[in-house]
């Protein structure tokens, strides 16, 4: 993926939003599931109204790679941005990091391994792919023959004839192999242990592996009768008898499907994710849980003991057929609330808004062009909160034609529009920036437009009527789940976070840099759902916002995740499947590495509080994006943030309104820092008294 180069008192409840909604907002039911929807064929989405989509794309906005290894999935709208996306493009696959296993269809065969020990340097936490066992001769064609919410099935041809079908499941320490037209066979650097019955216990390097099947033998390489093998990485510290009981018969009980659902409970202020793994013979299986899952696990799955090393933190084991993970809803505000900040602060905010409107407009394509929409939307919302009617009219007056331009396609000479890609089944913005033509960063980029459309649509029902279908399609491009789009795109159900690289062409797996833009993209979905009066879309945005916020805090900001000795930071700039880097794709300055976790500033950014002590601290004044750091500081020390604004003319981030920064700091000073406790959508608890009104 290529990223950007940037030129004491009782609690009160703060209600949102400030911009009046012309009709009542539908409330989300207490327990509404969002299931992974069925697959969809390639087809241009039908849109009504005055908006339109191009049905063809210019060469520079067309994906560079087709799904050459889609096999029986050809003709479907296919997921990109997944941990296994390189298996669709080819050639063959990159290492597919399933946690704890890693599998690669390589030139010399199908390699099965686990992540090695976690190592840490000053700026990186890494694990290396250590192949332990290989299916020899699995050098023929590779096709993706099936997938689910967190599993994929690969079919690989064997040089001697036949094929091997491989089922890889995230969170499973077992990979399943089914041989067609050939006898099961594995090779690796393990000693000949003789006949093993239905389980071979192997030592490969420092790792212990079990291979389960029928009449397993290890003489001259591992073989078995029948057609099935289950290859399992044994966790460190596990009780051997308990492990062998939990994995007995695994070869004949493979995972056949995976599903996910999320529910929002407004009374509890929680979002619960349910992960389901269906097995051919039913029953429970072994799950390896990431730190955020272990910390938020509900119900009573049987703990198995043992663990696996992982760059995100140790994986713990349970046995279950279904896993439930409950995370807090961090008080999503769907707008800029009207807070009584006092006359002097209001005057300063209005002056900053006037300065915002005097700035040269931002320009560009799918990233910088859409960030300008976000900036104008922030100006309009802030102006509404301080009753600066003229500034609000000006901002909305500029925003509407820009949005309309993006949401219509007038022909081959049009400079800005969205077109449908018939190769993968998605929308590409023209002109595409930072690899967006290859599905890189769609949620980062399109979230700005969706939020801007929600801001305009809240006061302009005609805009929603005329252009709402195109905005809906843009939402479904990165969220999935509509005709013409794959069942999911950027969000990875098992990881609980999104990924930014469309085709994941990296040995370290997929990755995501700007956790904050990912969270903001789901905030935008919830806000657009309110404008559309669409319960399903509201729930889609709310549930994914909560889960993405929980994993952003843990893995990117380092909250609740002790970093290994040797790594010098709390935060990470890029989190991969196999590593965490204190880095960005565009700049090595610490303020860029940390600042990319702060944009865009909205009142949906409050999930980051209470801030961890070291996560976003800088050893001096930031040279870029000082406005973002001032706003972030206000969530813990509003007085210090105010002093920073009053003594320096801070550099502005492209999508950020100076007026919103001023208002955000003043609101935190008036109300006190947020508590960070679970709260309903549209509200937030504060620890200090103050006056507030909401629409």
C-alpha positions, -999 to 999 in steps of 0.1 A, spaced: 0 0 0 12 35 -8 3 63 16 1 100 15 28 126 13 13 156 31 21 190 18 -154 179 401 -186 172 399 -215 150 390 -215 137 355 -238 152 329 -249 138 296 -240 156 264 -265 151 236 -259 153 198 -263 165 172 -262 203 167 -275 204 132 -313 199 132 -326 168 116 -358 176 97 -375 143 108 -372 121 139 -342 99 141 -349 61 143 -335 45 174 -314 14 171 -331 -17 185 -314 -32 216 -302 -64 199 -301 -61 161 -277 -85 143 -256 -77 113 -248 -109 96 -223 -115 68 -245 -113 38 -246 -136 8 -223 -132 -21 -233 -109 -50 -225 -110 -87 -207 -83 -105 -233 -57 -114 -235 -19 -116 -255 -7 -86 -289 7 -95 -292 44 -84 -322 67 -86 -324 104 -84 -300 129 -100 -268 112 -89 -250 88 -113 -221 64 -115 -198 58 -144 -201 23 -158 -165 22 -171 -133 35 -157 -102 51 -173 -70 31 -173 -54 50 -144 -85 43 -122 -87 6 -131 -72 -21 -108 -38 -32 -119 -45 -68 -111 -75 -90 -117 -86 -119 -94 -67 -143 -116 -69 -171 -90 -107 -167 -82 -115 -201 -98 -151 -210 -91 -157 -175 -76 -152 -158 -110 -181 -134 -117 -187 -126 -81 -180 -93 -64 -149 -103 -44 -135 -92 -11 -103 -72 -11 -84 -58 19 -84 -92 36 -56 -112 52 -59 -136 23 -64 -112 -6 -31 -121 -22 -45 -155 -29 -70 -139 -53 -45 -119 -73 -15 -144 -74 10 -154 -84 4 -181 -58 2 -164 -24 20 -143 1 22 -158 36 -13 -158 49 -12 -149 86 -42 -166 103 -30 -163 140 -13 -185 151 -7 -203 118 7 -190 86 3 -207 53 18 -199 19 13 -215 -15 49 -210 -25 69 -221 -56 82 -252 -39 50 -264 -23 24 -255 3 42 -243 34 26 -245 68 42 -227 98 37 -205 128 50 -171 137 83 -173 154 93 -157 186 83 -120 189 114 -98 186 115 -61 193 137 -32 183 134 5 190 108 10 163 94 -24 154 78 -55 169 81 -84 145 74 -121 141 89 -141 113 72 -168 92 89 -201 100 77 -228 77 77 -261 95 59 -286 72 54 -286 35 30 -304 11 56 -314 -15 47 -311 -51 19 -286 -44 32 -264 -72 3 -265 -95 -24 -239 -100 -38 -221 -70 -75 -212 -67 -96 -197 -40 -125 -222 -38 -144 -207 -9 -143 -183 20 -162 -170 50 -161 -142 75 -127 -154 88 -116 -184 68 -105 -192 33 -102 -224 13 -74 -228 -13 -71 -256 -38 -36 -263 -50 -27 -286 -78 -1 -314 -72 27 -320 -97 21 -357 -97 -16 -352 -103 -45 -345 -81 -48 -316 -57 -49 -306 -21 -77 -285 -6 -65 -264 23 -89 -247 49 -72 -219 68 -92 -203 97 -81 -172 116 -79 -180 153 -75 -217 147 -43 -235 155 -53 -262 130 -52 -262 92 -71 -289 74 -58 -307 43 -80 -328 20 -61 -347 -8 -79 -355 -41 -63 -380 -65 -32 -384 -43 -21 -398 -10 -15 -374 19 21 -365 23 41 -339 43 78 -332 46 98 -312 71 129 -312 93 116 -336 119 131 -369 131 117 -402 120 94 -412 149 80 -444 134 44 -453 132 21 -430 151 -15 -442 148 -38 -413 144 -15 -386 157 21 -378 149 39 -358 175 66 -338 158 93 -314 169 104 -289 142 130 -265 155 117 -251 188 80 -258 179 59 -288 186 34 -299 159 7 -326 159 -5 -341 126 -38 -360 128 -52 -384 103 -56 -421 97 -26 -445 101 -1 -416 102 35 -427 96 66 -406 97 91 -429 79 107 -410 50 83 -381 54 49 -381 69 22 -401 52 -13 -413 60 -41 -434 47 -74 -419 37 -75 -384 23 -75 -360 52 -49 -345 75 -52 -319 103 -20 -300 111 -19 -284 145 6 -261 162 8 -271 199 7 -240 222 34 -234 247 25 -243 283 -5 -263 274 -15 -295 293 -8 -323 269 -38 -344 279 -62 -315 276 -48 -305 243 -50 -339 228 -86 -343 241 -96 -310 225 -80 -319 191 -90 -356 189 -106 -365 156 -99 -331 142 -89 -344 107 -125 -356 102 -141 -325 116 -129 -295 96 -144 -261 97 -169 -257 69 -180 -221 75 -174 -190 95 -198 -162 103 -200 -130 123 -227 -109 138 -227 -78 159 -253 -64 183 -256 -31 200 -272 -29 235 -279 8 242 -289 1 278 -256 -15 286 -236 7 263 -219 -23 247 -214 -38 213 -211 -76 212 -195 -95 184 -203 -131 178 -179 -153 159 -191 -187 147 -171 -216 133 -192 -244 119 -176 -278 117 -186 -308 96 -195 -329 126 -205 -300 148 -193 -295 183 -167 -272 198 -131 -265 186 -100 -248 197 -98 -210 194 -67 -188 198 -79 -154 210 -62 -121 204 -57 -98 234 -87 -77 227 -108 -108 225 -95 -124 257 -100 -91 276 -136 -87 263 -147 -124 263 -182 -131 275 -200 -163 283 -182 -193 296 -160 -210 270 -137 -236 284 -102 -223 289 -76 -246 275 -44 -230 288 -12 -224 269 -5 -195 245 12 -185 213 35 -155 208 21 -128 185 31 -93 176 -2 -80 189 2 -98 222 0 -134 234 -29 -155 220 -49 -174 247 -69 -206 241 -104 -217 247 -127 -244 233 -160 -233 219 -182 -234 189 -192 -197 193 -172 -168 208 -188 -136 221 -167 -104 225 -183 -74 242 -166 -40 239 -178 -6 252 -196 19 231 -174 50 237 -202 76 235 -204 83 198 -215 118 191 -231 121 157 -225 158 153 -210 189 170 -228 195 202 -239 230 212 -219 238 244 -221 271 263 -184 281 259 -188 317 269 -187 349 249 -149 353 246 -144 318 233 -174 321 210 -158 352 195 -125 334 190 -143 304 173 -162 327 149 -130 345 140 -113 311 133 -142 300 112 -139 332 91 -102 325 87 -111 289 76 -133 302 49 -106 326 37 -81 297 32 -76 285 -3 -98 255 -9 -82 221 -8 -79 203 -41 -71 169 -53 -86 135 -61 -99 106 -40 -80 116 -9 -72 153 -8 -103 163 -28 -125 144 -3 -107 158 27 -118 193 15 -154 181 18 -147 170 54 -132 204 62 -162 223 49 -185 200 68 -166 207 100 -168 244 94 -206 242 88 -212 221 119 -191 243 142 -207 274 129 -241 259 137 -230 252 172 -220 288 179 -249 302 158 -226 318 132 -253 317 105 -233 335 78 -203 312 81 -226 282 81 -244 293 50 -211 299 32 -196 266 41 -227 246 31 -230 267 -1 -195 257 -10 -200 221 1 -231 213 -19 -217 218 -55 -185 199 -46 -205 170 -34 -228 171 -64 -198 171 -87 -184 139 -71 -218 122 -70 -226 127 -107 -209 115 -138 -215 137 -168 -193 120 -194 -158 114 -205 -147 149 -198 -159 148 -162 -130 155 -138 -144 141 -106 -168 111 -102 -172 76 -90 -172 46 -114 -180 10 -110 -152 -15 -114 -165 -47 -131 -133 -66 -123 -137 -68 -85 -171 -52 -79 -165 -19 -62 -164 19 -67 -133 38 -77 -131 75 -74 -116 95 -103 -89 107 -100 -76 80 -77 -49 88 -52 -25 67 -32 -34 34 -49 -71 37 -45 -76 22 -79 -64 -10 -63 -88 -7 -33 -62 9 -11 -75 32 16 -111 33 4 -125 37 39 -99 63 48 -108 84 18 -146 78 13 -154 84 49 -148 121 45 -174 122 17 -200 102 36 -197 124 67 -199 155 46 -230 142 29 -246 135 63 -238 171 74 -253 186 43 -282 161 42 -293 169 77 -304 204 66 -311 196 29 -336 168 23 -336 175 -14 -299 166 -15 -306 133 3 -335 125 -21 -315 134 -53 -281 119 -44 -286 96 -15 -284 64 -36 -249 72 -48 -238 79 -12 -253 46 -2 -233 29 -28 -201 46 -16 -209 33 19 -213 -2 6 -181 -1 -13 -161 0 19 -186 -18 42 -199 -44 17 -232 -61 18 -252 -48 -11 -259 -60 -47 -229 -55 -69 -205 -54 -39 -187 -82 -19 -201 -93 15 -173 -74 32 -144 -52 21 -121 -34 46 -133 -49 79 -116 -81 92 -140 -98 115 -115 -119 136 -90 -90 139 -118 -65 149 -102 -39 127 -99 -28 91 -70 -32 67 -60 -7 41 -41 -26 14 -65 -39 -13 -44 -68 -25 -21 -73 5 11 -80 -16 34 -82 14 52 -110 32 41 -94 65 4 -96 55 -21 -68 53 -17 -36 73 -34 -4 84 -18 29 92 -44 55 102 -66 38 128 -84 71 134 -95 74 97 -108 39 100 -128 47 131 -141 79 114 -153 60 84 -177 40 106 -188 72 124 -196 85 90 -218 55 82 -237 59 114 -243 96 107 -254 89 71 -277 62 84 -294 88 106 -299 111 77 -313 82 56 -335 70 86 -320 36 79 -318 15 111 -296 -11 94 -271 14 83 -271 31 117 -263 -3 134 -237 -11 108 -219 22 116 -224 20 154 -212 -16 158 -182 -12 136 -173 21 152 -172 5 186 -151 -25 176 -127 -5 154 -123 20 183 -115 -8 208 -88 -23 186 -74 11 176 -69 19 213 -53 -14 220 -31 -22 190 -23 13 176 -24 34 208 -11 6 231 -39 9 257 -39 -23 278 -12 -39 256 22 -40 272 48 -37 245 77 -61 245 110 -50 260 131 -32 234 103 -14 217 106 23 227 70 35 222 35 30 234 19 37 201 24 21 167 21 39 133 14 9 112 0 -24 125 5 -54 102 -7 -90 104 29 -99 115 44 -68 130 39 -33 144 60 -4 132 67 30 146 66 44 111 44 58 84 42 53 46 50 90 41 72 105 68 95 95 96 88 124 120 72 113 153 45 139 150 34 123 117 35 87 131 13 98 160 -7 124 142 -19 99 116 -38 84 145 -56 117 152 -72 127 120 -99 137 111 -109 157 142 -146 152 150 -166 147 182 -164 110 172 -127 112 182 -135 110 219 -130 72 219 -93 80 224 -99 93 260 -88 87 286 -56 88 268 -28 65 278 1 83 295 27 79 267 7 70 236 5 103 219 30 124 238 57 143 218 91 156 231 84 192 219 61 213 198 49 194 167 63 206 134 32 194 115 -4 191 124 -1 211 157 -39 217 156 -46 180 160 -22 176 190 -38 206 207 -73 191 203 -60 157 215 -44 174 245 -77 190 254 -92 156 262 -69 153 292 -57 189 299 -79 215 284 -61 244 301 -28 234 285 -44 230 251 -59 265 254 -25 279 262 -11 262 232 -37 278 209 -33 312 225 5 313 222 12 297 188 -2 298 153 -3 260 149 1 243 115 -33 230 102 -40 195 89 -57 195 55 -91 182 66 -92 202 99 -111 234 106 -94 259 129 -128 269 142 -135 233 152 -102 230 170 -109 262 189 -144 250 197 -133 215 207 -108 229 232 -133 254 246 -159 226 250 -135 204 268 -126 233 291 -162 241 298 -173 205 304 -142 188 317 -124 158 301 -146 129 292 -147 99 315 -144 73 288 -171 52 303 -196 33 281 -224 55 269 -252 54 244 -249 66 209 -254 103 207 -242 109 243 -211 112 264 -205 114 301 -183 142 314 -167 146 348 -173 183 352 -205 203 352 -214 226 323 -242 238 301 -250 220 269 -279 218 244 -285 194 216 -307 189 186 
